[in-house]
Amino acid sequence: MCGPWRKLSCRQKVLAILKNEITWGTFIILACAISLIIIWVVSEPVQWQSYKDPIHEQGLMSIIGGIFAIAATLMSLTQIIQHFAHKTDKASQKRIMKILGMVPIYSATAWMSLLFFAAAIYMEFVQSCYEAYVVYCFLLLLTKYLGGHRGVEEAIANKEYIELPFPFGCCCKPLATTKWVWYFKIGILQYSWITPICSGIAVVLNLANIYNNGQWNFKSGYPYITIIINLSQTLALYTLVAFYSNFKHELKPFHPLAKFIAIKLLVFFIFWQSVLMSGLATIGVLRNTECDPTTNTYCNGSTTGFTVEQEKVLLESILICVEMFFFAIAHHWIFSWKPYANGKYAELMKSRYPQFEYQKNGIDADIVRIRF
């Protein structure tokens, strides 16, 4: 990447930067931030205290979250359009576009949760369903990189044993058999159906007023749903690490490590962040906020403030909106369309299928590439 960049003229470099979605995405954030500051500053006197009122606090958070959500969505949509415009390998790029779609989905649902607290549980259901689908798409993407299902079998056949991560790796080295293809798939994809089912149950329990989202009360449904999803995620995460550790050499041309980290953070970190918010509510860090209009002139008639659950939704949703902006920036490089546009990945994908097929019979991969 550095070599071609040095060859560009100054004018070409400037145009390349201006056309980059990260540039104008960042410009949107800075322009909106400056505009908000100017609006507050020219309002004399600056009534910062008024934003402690629940109504104004929610409004302010919704504005900030909306700015980040819209910028992140536009940046990700630009990346998706670029992949569509430079589609040289339909099978793998179709999965990448679906993975990139997670940023707009998360941004929109988190913003809706900020605007409408009552809709938060349903927005979480949408997030859970799509993140489970993303895990499925990511597994298919890796499988395509390896040459499809048959390519994974061939890669396993070339190994003596399967490497397992800690804690089983130090005492267990199972033989490499084609059954491990299904072990990997089941270990990862079980999360893709357990999560939507649990999220659907959570919605039903919430309608019956026995879910109590965010409250670690074992007389309600939230702790049980959270534990089940957590166990499912742990198994999926362990299986993903095992998959990467065994096929990192075969996946190396596609720079898999950054992709693994991005998916782990995007899918698993968001869930554990939600659990952390619930933990903060349990130990009393997040609490009911009361507003007494007799002592606080900025209450504007509000006497209840936010409940613990609303505080959790407020904090969690604004974090997701901001985080999606940075994930959109990271995706620009991690799931870039440029290796497809210049034909690099297309050639790798074309050679990958016959390469695995003929390696088993001892035929040199270079001969296979010439033939095909």
Residue pairs with C-beta under 8 A, 6 or more apart in sequence:
5 13
8 16
17 23
18 24
20 332
21 74
21 75
21 78
21 79
21 328
21 332
22 75
22 329
22 332
25 71
25 72
25 74
25 75
25 325
25 328
25 329
28 67
28 70
28 71
28 74
29 67
29 68
29 71
29 325
32 67
33 67
36 63
40 46
40 48
47 298
49 298
50 56
50 298
51 57
51 60
52 296
52 298
53 291
53 298
53 299
53 300
53 302
54 289
54 291
54 302
54 304
54 305
54 306
55 300
55 302
56 298
56 300
57 306
57 314
58 114
58 314
61 114
61 314
61 317
61 318
62 111
62 114
62 115
64 318
64 321
64 322
65 110
65 111
65 114
65 317
65 318
65 321
65 322
66 111
66 114
66 321
68 107
68 321
68 322
68 324
68 325
69 107
69 108
69 110
69 111
69 321
69 324
70 107
71 325
71 328
72 103
72 104
72 107
72 321
72 324
72 325
72 327
72 328
73 103
73 104
73 107
73 108
75 103
75 325
75 328
75 329
75 332
76 100
76 101
76 103
76 104
76 328
76 331
77 104
79 100
79 328
79 331
79 332
79 335
79 337
80 97
80 100
80 101
82 337
82 341
83 93
83 96
83 97
83 100
83 337
83 340
84 93
84 97
85 337
86 337
86 338
86 340
86 341
87 93
87 340
88 340
88 341
88 343
88 345
88 346
89 340
89 345
89 346
89 349
91 144
91 349
92 141
92 144
92 145
92 345
92 349
93 337
93 340
95 137
95 138
95 140
95 141
95 144
96 141
96 335
98 133
98 134
98 137
99 134
99 137
99 138
99 141
99 263
99 335
100 331
100 335
101 130
102 130
102 131
102 134
102 266
103 324
103 327
103 328
103 331
105 126
105 127
105 130
106 127
106 130
106 270
106 320
106 324
107 320
107 321
107 324
109 123
109 124
109 126
109 127
110 123
110 316
110 317
110 318
110 320
110 321
110 324
111 317
111 321
112 119
112 123
113 119
113 120
113 123
113 124
113 313
113 316
113 317
114 313
114 314
114 317
114 318
114 321
117 309
117 310
117 313
117 314
120 213
120 313
120 317
121 202
121 203
121 206
121 211
121 213
122 203
124 199
124 202
124 213
124 274
125 196
125 199
125 200
125 202
125 203
127 270
128 195
128 196
128 198
128 199
128 229
129 195
129 196
129 199
131 195
131 266
131 267
131 270
131 271
132 191
132 192
132 193
132 195
132 196
133 192
134 263
134 266
134 267
135 188
135 189
135 191
135 192
135 236
135 263
135 267
136 189
136 192
138 259
138 263
139 185
139 188
139 189
141 259
142 243
142 247
142 251
142 256
143 149
143 151
143 152
144 349
145 250
145 251
145 254
145 256
145 349
145 352
146 152
146 155
146 247
146 250
146 251
146 352
146 356
147 154
147 155
147 352
147 353
147 355
147 356
147 357
148 353
149 181
150 353
150 356
150 357
151 352
151 353
151 356
152 181
152 184
152 247
153 178
153 181
154 356
154 357
154 359
154 360
155 247
155 250
155 356
156 162
156 176
156 177
156 178
156 180
156 181
156 246
157 176
157 178
157 360
158 359
158 360
159 176
159 246
160 175
160 176
161 173
161 174
161 175
161 176
162 173
162 174
162 175
162 176
162 180
162 242
162 246
163 169
163 173
163 242
163 245
163 246
164 172
164 173
164 174
164 242
165 238
165 241
165 242
165 245
174 180
183 239
184 239
184 242
184 243
187 235
187 236
187 238
187 239
187 242
188 236
188 239
188 240
188 243
190 232
190 235
190 236
191 232
191 233
191 235
191 236
194 228
194 229
194 232
195 229
195 232
195 233
198 225
198 228
198 229
198 232
199 225
201 221
201 225
202 211
202 213
202 221
202 222
202 225
205 211
205 220
205 221
205 225
206 213
210 220
210 221
211 220
211 221
211 222
211 225
212 220
212 221
212 222
213 222
213 309
213 312
214 222
214 277
214 278
214 281
214 308
214 309
214 312
215 222
215 278
215 281
215 282
215 308
215 309
216 222
216 223
216 278
216 279
216 282
217 223
218 224
222 278
226 275
226 278
229 271
230 271
230 275
233 267
233 268
233 271
237 264
237 268
240 260
240 263
240 264
244 251
244 256
244 257
244 260
248 256
248 257
253 348
254 345
254 348
255 334
258 333
258 334
259 334
259 335
262 327
262 330
262 331
262 334
262 335
265 327
266 327
270 320
270 323
273 316
273 319
273 320
274 316
277 286
277 312
277 315
277 316
278 312
280 286
280 312
281 287
281 308
281 309
281 311
281 312
286 308
286 311
286 312
286 315
287 308
287 311
288 305
288 306
288 307
288 308
288 311
289 305
289 306
289 311
290 303
290 304
290 305
291 299
291 302
291 303
291 304
291 305
292 299
292 303
293 299
293 300
293 301
293 302
293 303
306 314
339 345
340 346
350 372
351 365
351 368
351 369
351 372
354 368
354 369
354 371
354 372
355 365
355 368
355 369
357 368
358 365
358 367
358 368
359 365
